[in-house]
Amino acid sequence: MARSFSVDTLSADNFTGELKELLEREHYDEDLVYSADETGLNWRALPTRTLAKHAESTMPGFKAAKDRVALMVCANSSGTHRLPLFLIGKSKRSTAIRRAKKLPVRGFQNSIGKSGKVLLLADNSPAHPTPAQLNSIHEDETVHFLPPNVTPLIQPMDQGVIRSLKVHYRRRLLEQLLCSGNLAAKSAPDFYKMVDLRDCCYLAAES
């Protein structure tokens, strides 16, 4: 989702210091500190620099593909656990956190035999439930929202993770178009009609 706000470097510096103190004071294990962020994905949009995209855009009556879903990307700070993508299609509010009934970290703790307090860092959005609501889910799980206007500076998922996901997704979508077996007889718009949200889920998961 587009970020239209200005970046607040002072707040980012202050939050970084406060977070460091929190991690040391509460003795958080880096395997149990997670970062989550949301983004929008035009899931039928091919890479812009392709012949298929150029041919499509020059056709009469061309309309850019605007099929959009919301994705939540989440992983722990040690890089040892990447949660499955959380995807929402058409929704009145495109937020991937609102529908989460519990934090998706308990299974990971059980699988590695680790227990302890879990910290989830997420972007600040008025569409999210309040910290009190989220923190009431489990006594050992705490959600900490980033201050407004600092996400591009200190949110790990904004440091190339989300961009890489989108690049790989569009590359895989293009590969599917080229390998569809219908390229010689059909156009890119015809291919779009064949691709559905299920394909989007698989391609995103593989990206």
SELUMMAR-342946 format. One record per atom (N, C-alpha, C): residue in one letter; chain; atom name; x, y, z. Coordinates in steps of 0.02 Angstrom, whole numbers. Layout:
! residues N
A A CA X Y Z $
...
//
This chain:
! residues 207
M A N 42 -59 0 $
M A CA 0 0 0 $
M A C 44 62 0 $
A A N 26 111 -36 $
A A CA 68 169 -45 $
A A C 75 207 21 $
R A N 135 230 34 $
R A CA 149 270 93 $
R A C 152 343 71 $
S A N 104 384 92 $
S A CA 101 452 69 $
S A C 127 501 121 $
F A N 145 477 180 $
F A CA 166 521 233 $
F A C 240 536 230 $
S A N 261 589 265 $
S A CA 332 606 269 $
S A C 365 563 323 $
V A N 429 550 315 $
V A CA 465 508 361 $
V A C 490 549 420 $
D A N 479 524 481 $
D A CA 498 558 542 $
D A C 561 525 570 $
T A N 619 553 553 $
T A CA 683 521 573 $
T A C 694 526 648 $
L A N 673 580 680 $
L A CA 682 588 752 $
L A C 643 534 790 $
S A N 580 525 771 $
S A CA 540 473 804 $
S A C 569 404 792 $
A A N 596 393 733 $
A A CA 627 329 718 $
A A C 687 316 764 $
D A N 729 367 773 $
D A CA 787 359 817 $
D A C 766 347 889 $
N A N 715 383 912 $
N A CA 691 374 981 $
N A C 662 305 991 $
F A N 623 282 942 $
F A CA 592 216 949 $
F A C 645 161 948 $
T A N 696 168 907 $
T A CA 749 118 904 $
T A C 783 111 971 $
G A N 796 168 1005 $
G A CA 827 165 1071 $
G A C 781 133 1122 $
E A N 717 151 1120 $
E A CA 668 123 1167 $
E A C 660 47 1156 $
L A N 660 27 1093 $
L A CA 653 -45 1078 $
L A C 713 -84 1104 $
K A N 772 -57 1096 $
K A CA 832 -91 1120 $
K A C 829 -100 1195 $
E A N 807 -49 1231 $
E A CA 800 -54 1303 $
E A C 748 -106 1322 $
L A N 692 -108 1285 $
L A CA 639 -157 1299 $
L A C 664 -228 1290 $
L A N 700 -240 1235 $
L A CA 725 -307 1221 $
L A C 774 -330 1275 $
E A N 816 -284 1299 $
E A CA 865 -302 1350 $
E A C 831 -311 1418 $
R A N 783 -268 1433 $
R A CA 749 -271 1498 $
R A C 707 -333 1506 $
E A N 672 -352 1452 $
E A CA 626 -409 1455 $
E A C 659 -474 1432 $
H A N 722 -470 1412 $
H A CA 760 -530 1391 $
H A C 726 -569 1336 $
Y A N 705 -533 1284 $
Y A CA 673 -567 1228 $
Y A C 724 -607 1188 $
D A N 704 -668 1169 $
D A CA 744 -709 1125 $
D A C 733 -685 1053 $
E A N 786 -675 1014 $
E A CA 778 -649 946 $
E A C 736 -695 902 $
D A N 733 -759 919 $
D A CA 691 -805 882 $
D A C 617 -791 893 $
L A N 601 -755 947 $
L A CA 532 -743 965 $
L A C 513 -670 959 $
V A N 553 -632 922 $
V A CA 536 -563 905 $
V A C 519 -560 831 $
Y A N 457 -543 816 $
Y A CA 431 -544 747 $
Y A C 417 -474 722 $
S A N 422 -466 657 $
S A CA 402 -405 623 $
S A C 350 -422 570 $
A A N 297 -382 567 $
A A CA 244 -393 518 $
A A C 228 -327 483 $
D A N 214 -331 420 $
D A CA 194 -272 382 $
D A C 147 -292 327 $
E A N 107 -245 305 $
E A CA 58 -257 253 $
E A C 77 -222 188 $
T A N 54 -249 134 $
T A CA 65 -218 69 $
T A C 9 -238 21 $
G A N -1 -198 -30 $
G A CA -49 -215 -81 $
G A C -14 -247 -141 $
L A N -46 -295 -172 $
L A CA -18 -329 -230 $
L A C -68 -330 -287 $
N A N -49 -300 -344 $
N A CA -90 -307 -405 $
N A C -73 -374 -436 $
W A N -112 -424 -419 $
W A CA -90 -493 -431 $
W A C -95 -516 -503 $
R A N -124 -476 -547 $
R A CA -124 -494 -618 $
R A C -78 -448 -658 $
A A N -39 -407 -625 $
A A CA 5 -360 -660 $
A A C 71 -392 -677 $
L A N 88 -393 -742 $
L A CA 152 -419 -765 $
L A C 206 -367 -754 $
P A N 270 -387 -756 $
P A CA 324 -338 -754 $
P A C 315 -288 -811 $
T A N 329 -224 -798 $
T A CA 315 -172 -847 $
T A C 360 -178 -908 $
R A N 421 -203 -901 $
R A CA 467 -207 -957 $
R A C 466 -276 -990 $
T A N 408 -293 -1017 $
T A CA 402 -357 -1053 $
T A C 365 -344 -1118 $
L A N 377 -386 -1168 $
L A CA 342 -380 -1232 $
L A C 268 -392 -1223 $
A A N 251 -440 -1178 $
A A CA 180 -455 -1167 $
A A C 145 -394 -1138 $
K A N 178 -360 -1091 $
K A CA 148 -301 -1061 $
K A C 140 -245 -1112 $
H A N 192 -236 -1154 $
H A CA 189 -184 -1206 $
H A C 134 -199 -1256 $
A A N 130 -261 -1278 $
A A CA 79 -280 -1327 $
A A C 9 -270 -1298 $
E A N 2 -287 -1234 $
E A CA -63 -280 -1202 $
E A C -83 -207 -1197 $
S A N -36 -164 -1177 $
S A CA -51 -94 -1164 $
S A C -67 -55 -1228 $
T A N -46 -80 -1286 $
T A CA -59 -46 -1349 $
T A C -123 -70 -1383 $
M A N -156 -118 -1353 $
M A CA -218 -144 -1383 $
M A C -275 -95 -1372 $
P A N -323 -90 -1420 $
P A CA -381 -47 -1412 $
P A C -421 -67 -1350 $
G A N -444 -17 -1313 $
G A CA -484 -32 -1254 $
G A C -444 -58 -1195 $
F A N -378 -47 -1197 $
F A CA -335 -73 -1143 $
F A C -353 -42 -1076 $
K A N -355 -83 -1025 $
K A CA -362 -61 -956 $
K A C -311 -98 -914 $
A A N -275 -61 -873 $
A A CA -224 -93 -831 $
A A C -257 -141 -782 $
A A N -223 -198 -770 $
A A CA -249 -246 -723 $
A A C -247 -217 -653 $
K A N -304 -215 -619 $
K A CA -308 -184 -554 $
K A C -334 -232 -501 $
D A N -328 -296 -515 $
D A CA -350 -346 -466 $
D A C -301 -343 -407 $
R A N -326 -324 -350 $
R A CA -282 -309 -293 $
R A C -300 -351 -232 $
V A N -249 -374 -198 $
V A CA -258 -408 -135 $
V A C -212 -376 -84 $
A A N -226 -388 -21 $
A A CA -183 -364 33 $
A A C -144 -424 61 $
L A N -80 -414 72 $
L A CA -37 -466 99 $
L A C -7 -443 165 $
M A N -1 -489 212 $
M A CA 38 -476 272 $
M A C 99 -520 270 $
V A N 157 -490 277 $
V A CA 221 -525 277 $
V A C 248 -524 348 $
C A N 269 -581 373 $
C A CA 292 -585 443 $
C A C 348 -636 451 $
A A N 399 -617 489 $
A A CA 455 -662 503 $
A A C 488 -641 568 $
N A N 527 -687 597 $
N A CA 561 -669 659 $
N A C 628 -635 644 $
S A N 655 -602 695 $
S A CA 714 -560 685 $
S A C 777 -600 670 $
S A N 779 -663 690 $
S A CA 838 -705 677 $
S A C 837 -733 606 $
G A N 780 -727 572 $
G A CA 774 -753 504 $
G A C 764 -828 499 $
T A N 750 -860 556 $
T A CA 742 -933 556 $
T A C 670 -955 544 $
H A N 623 -908 546 $
H A CA 552 -927 537 $
H A C 516 -873 498 $
R A N 490 -893 440 $
R A CA 449 -849 399 $
R A C 379 -877 399 $
L A N 332 -838 424 $
L A CA 263 -862 427 $
L A C 232 -864 357 $
P A N 184 -909 347 $
P A CA 147 -909 283 $
P A C 115 -841 271 $
L A N 112 -820 209 $
L A CA 81 -756 193 $
L A C 8 -757 213 $
F A N -16 -700 239 $
F A CA -86 -692 255 $
F A C -116 -648 201 $
L A N -166 -674 165 $
L A CA -193 -640 106 $
L A C -267 -625 115 $
I A N -287 -565 95 $
I A CA -357 -545 96 $
I A C -375 -518 27 $
G A N -430 -544 -1 $
G A CA -453 -519 -65 $
G A C -497 -458 -55 $
K A N -556 -459 -82 $
K A CA -601 -402 -76 $
K A C -624 -394 -4 $
S A N -613 -335 23 $
S A CA -631 -323 92 $
S A C -645 -249 100 $
K A N -690 -232 146 $
K A CA -705 -162 158 $
K A C -644 -125 185 $
R A N -604 -162 223 $
R A CA -542 -134 248 $
R A C -485 -181 231 $
S A N -440 -156 190 $
S A CA -384 -199 167 $
S A C -330 -202 220 $
T A N -343 -239 272 $
T A CA -292 -248 323 $
T A C -286 -322 338 $
A A N -225 -345 345 $
A A CA -214 -417 355 $
A A C -212 -435 428 $
I A N -215 -388 472 $
I A CA -211 -403 544 $
I A C -280 -410 576 $
R A N -328 -370 551 $
R A CA -393 -367 583 $
R A C -425 -436 591 $
R A N -417 -480 542 $
R A CA -451 -545 544 $
R A C -411 -598 582 $
A A N -352 -581 604 $
A A CA -312 -630 641 $
A A C -340 -638 711 $
K A N -365 -698 727 $
K A CA -395 -710 792 $
K A C -343 -726 845 $
K A N -284 -747 823 $
K A CA -229 -757 870 $
K A C -164 -748 834 $
L A N -112 -733 871 $
L A CA -47 -722 840 $
L A C -19 -788 817 $
P A N 9 -790 757 $
P A CA 30 -854 727 $
P A C 101 -874 747 $
V A N 114 -878 812 $
V A CA 181 -894 834 $
V A C 183 -954 883 $
R A N 126 -973 909 $
R A CA 126 -1026 959 $
R A C 150 -1092 930 $
G A N 127 -1108 869 $
G A CA 148 -1170 838 $
G A C 223 -1173 828 $
F A N 253 -1117 812 $
F A CA 326 -1115 802 $
F A C 361 -1130 868 $
Q A N 338 -1101 922 $
Q A CA 370 -1114 987 $
Q A C 366 -1188 1003 $
N A N 308 -1218 992 $
N A CA 300 -1288 1008 $
N A C 345 -1332 964 $
S A N 352 -1314 900 $
S A CA 389 -1356 853 $
S A C 464 -1356 868 $
I A N 490 -1302 897 $
I A CA 562 -1300 911 $
I A C 576 -1310 985 $
G A N 524 -1324 1023 $
G A CA 534 -1336 1094 $
G A C 554 -1274 1132 $
K A N 535 -1216 1107 $
K A CA 554 -1153 1139 $
K A C 493 -1120 1169 $
S A N 502 -1092 1227 $
S A CA 447 -1055 1258 $
S A C 475 -988 1282 $
G A N 430 -942 1294 $
G A CA 452 -876 1317 $
G A C 406 -822 1289 $
K A N 422 -762 1306 $
K A CA 382 -705 1284 $
K A C 394 -691 1210 $
V A N 339 -675 1176 $
V A CA 341 -660 1104 $
V A C 324 -587 1093 $
L A N 364 -555 1052 $
L A CA 352 -485 1035 $
L A C 340 -479 960 $
L A N 285 -446 941 $
L A CA 269 -434 871 $
L A C 270 -359 858 $
L A N 312 -337 812 $
L A CA 315 -268 791 $
L A C 275 -260 727 $
A A N 229 -212 727 $
A A CA 185 -202 668 $
A A C 178 -128 654 $
D A N 160 -113 591 $
D A CA 152 -43 572 $
D A C 91 -13 606 $
N A N 93 52 616 $
N A CA 39 88 649 $
N A C -15 106 597 $
S A N -75 80 607 $
S A CA -130 94 561 $
S A C -195 100 600 $
P A N -237 149 584 $
P A CA -301 156 619 $
P A C -348 98 605 $
A A N -334 58 554 $
A A CA -376 0 538 $
A A C -362 -59 584 $
H A N -307 -58 620 $
H A CA -289 -114 663 $
H A C -329 -112 729 $
P A N -339 -169 759 $
P A CA -366 -170 827 $
P A C -319 -133 874 $
T A N -343 -114 932 $
T A CA -301 -78 979 $
T A C -249 -125 1010 $
P A N -193 -98 1036 $
P A CA -145 -141 1070 $
P A C -176 -181 1127 $
A A N -222 -150 1163 $
A A CA -255 -185 1219 $
A A C -292 -247 1194 $
Q A N -327 -241 1138 $
Q A CA -363 -298 1110 $
Q A C -315 -354 1090 $
L A N -262 -336 1055 $
L A CA -214 -387 1032 $
L A C -175 -417 1090 $
N A N -158 -377 1139 $
N A CA -117 -402 1194 $
N A C -157 -443 1244 $
S A N -222 -444 1236 $
S A CA -263 -486 1280 $
S A C -269 -557 1254 $
I A N -241 -571 1195 $
I A CA -247 -637 1165 $
I A C -209 -689 1206 $
H A N -149 -673 1226 $
H A CA -109 -719 1266 $
H A C -61 -679 1310 $
E A N -52 -701 1371 $
E A CA -12 -662 1418 $
E A C 62 -658 1399 $
D A N 86 -705 1360 $
D A CA 156 -704 1340 $
D A C 168 -673 1271 $
E A N 115 -646 1241 $
E A CA 121 -618 1174 $
E A C 104 -543 1176 $
T A N 150 -503 1152 $
T A CA 142 -430 1153 $
T A C 149 -402 1083 $
V A N 101 -359 1065 $
V A CA 105 -323 1001 $
V A C 126 -252 1015 $
H A N 176 -229 979 $
H A CA 202 -161 987 $
H A C 199 -127 919 $
F A N 158 -74 915 $
F A CA 152 -38 852 $
F A C 208 13 844 $
L A N 234 18 783 $
L A CA 284 68 768 $
L A C 252 137 770 $
P A N 289 189 788 $
P A CA 262 257 787 $
P A C 241 276 716 $
P A N 194 323 709 $
P A CA 175 345 642 $
P A C 234 374 604 $
N A N 235 362 539 $
N A CA 283 393 494 $
N A C 355 370 501 $
V A N 366 311 530 $
V A CA 435 286 536 $
V A C 444 219 501 $
T A N 390 189 476 $
T A CA 393 122 448 $
T A C 446 114 393 $
P A N 452 161 345 $
P A CA 503 151 293 $
P A C 574 149 319 $
L A N 585 178 379 $
L A CA 653 182 406 $
L A C 672 121 447 $
I A N 625 95 487 $
I A CA 644 44 536 $
I A C 605 -20 531 $
Q A N 555 -24 489 $
Q A CA 518 -87 481 $
Q A C 559 -134 437 $
P A N 582 -190 465 $
P A CA 624 -237 427 $
P A C 593 -258 360 $
M A N 527 -267 359 $
M A CA 495 -289 297 $
M A C 497 -237 242 $
D A N 509 -174 261 $
D A CA 515 -121 212 $
D A C 586 -112 187 $
Q A N 632 -151 214 $
Q A CA 702 -145 194 $
Q A C 719 -195 138 $
G A N 675 -201 90 $
G A CA 687 -242 32 $
G A C 649 -308 30 $
V A N 620 -329 86 $
V A CA 584 -393 88 $
V A C 522 -391 45 $
I A N 480 -340 55 $
I A CA 418 -334 17 $
I A C 433 -322 -57 $
R A N 481 -280 -71 $
R A CA 498 -267 -141 $
R A C 522 -330 -175 $
S A N 563 -369 -141 $
S A CA 587 -432 -169 $
S A C 530 -480 -182 $
L A N 482 -483 -136 $
L A CA 423 -526 -144 $
L A C 385 -508 -208 $
K A N 374 -444 -219 $
K A CA 336 -422 -277 $
K A C 374 -435 -343 $
V A N 439 -424 -342 $
V A CA 480 -437 -402 $
V A C 477 -511 -420 $
H A N 486 -554 -370 $
H A CA 484 -626 -383 $
H A C 415 -649 -404 $
Y A N 363 -618 -375 $
Y A CA 294 -637 -393 $
Y A C 282 -622 -467 $
R A N 299 -562 -489 $
R A CA 286 -544 -559 $
R A C 328 -584 -607 $
R A N 387 -602 -585 $
R A CA 430 -645 -627 $
R A C 398 -714 -635 $
R A N 371 -740 -581 $
R A CA 338 -806 -585 $
R A C 274 -802 -626 $
L A N 239 -746 -621 $
L A CA 178 -737 -661 $
L A C 196 -736 -735 $
L A N 251 -702 -752 $
L A CA 273 -700 -821 $
L A C 294 -770 -845 $
E A N 329 -807 -802 $
E A CA 349 -875 -820 $
E A C 288 -919 -833 $
Q A N 235 -908 -794 $
Q A CA 174 -948 -803 $
Q A C 142 -930 -870 $
L A N 144 -866 -888 $
L A CA 117 -845 -952 $
L A C 156 -877 -1009 $
L A N 222 -877 -1005 $
L A CA 264 -904 -1058 $
L A C 257 -980 -1064 $
C A N 242 -1013 -1008 $
C A CA 238 -1086 -1008 $
C A C 166 -1111 -1012 $
S A N 119 -1065 -1024 $
S A CA 49 -1085 -1022 $
S A C 29 -1130 -1081 $
G A N 69 -1129 -1135 $
G A CA 52 -1171 -1193 $
G A C 3 -1137 -1239 $
N A N -21 -1077 -1219 $
N A CA -69 -1042 -1260 $
N A C -42 -976 -1287 $
L A N 22 -964 -1276 $
L A CA 50 -899 -1295 $
L A C 45 -886 -1369 $
A A N 54 -938 -1411 $
A A CA 54 -927 -1483 $
A A C -15 -908 -1509 $
A A N -66 -932 -1474 $
A A CA -134 -921 -1500 $
A A C -173 -869 -1460 $
K A N -150 -854 -1401 $
K A CA -190 -810 -1358 $
K A C -149 -751 -1334 $
S A N -184 -697 -1316 $
S A CA -151 -636 -1294 $
S A C -144 -634 -1219 $
A A N -108 -584 -1194 $
A A CA -101 -576 -1122 $
A A C -169 -568 -1087 $
P A N -216 -528 -1114 $
P A CA -281 -523 -1082 $
P A C -316 -591 -1076 $
D A N -307 -634 -1127 $
D A CA -337 -701 -1123 $
D A C -305 -740 -1066 $
F A N -240 -731 -1058 $
F A CA -205 -765 -1003 $
F A C -232 -742 -936 $
Y A N -245 -676 -930 $
Y A CA -272 -649 -867 $
Y A C -337 -684 -847 $
K A N -378 -700 -898 $
K A CA -441 -732 -884 $
K A C -431 -802 -856 $
M A N -374 -832 -872 $
M A CA -360 -900 -848 $
M A C -332 -900 -777 $
V A N -301 -844 -757 $
V A CA -270 -840 -691 $
V A C -322 -820 -640 $
D A N -325 -857 -585 $
D A CA -373 -840 -533 $
D A C -337 -829 -466 $
L A N -376 -815 -415 $
L A CA -347 -799 -350 $
L A C -309 -858 -320 $
R A N -329 -918 -338 $
R A CA -293 -977 -315 $
R A C -221 -976 -342 $
D A N -214 -959 -406 $
D A CA -148 -952 -436 $
D A C -107 -899 -400 $
C A N -141 -844 -383 $
C A CA -108 -790 -346 $
C A C -79 -816 -281 $
C A N -118 -856 -245 $
C A CA -95 -882 -180 $
C A C -33 -926 -188 $
Y A N -34 -970 -238 $
Y A CA 24 -1014 -248 $
Y A C 85 -975 -270 $
L A N 76 -928 -316 $
L A CA 132 -889 -341 $
L A C 163 -846 -286 $
A A N 120 -816 -245 $
A A CA 144 -775 -189 $
A A C 182 -817 -139 $
A A N 156 -876 -124 $
A A CA 189 -920 -76 $
A A C 257 -943 -101 $
E A N 263 -952 -167 $
E A CA 327 -974 -196 $
E A C 377 -917 -203 $
S A N 353 -856 -194 $
S A CA 396 -797 -205 $
S A C 434 -778 -141 $
//
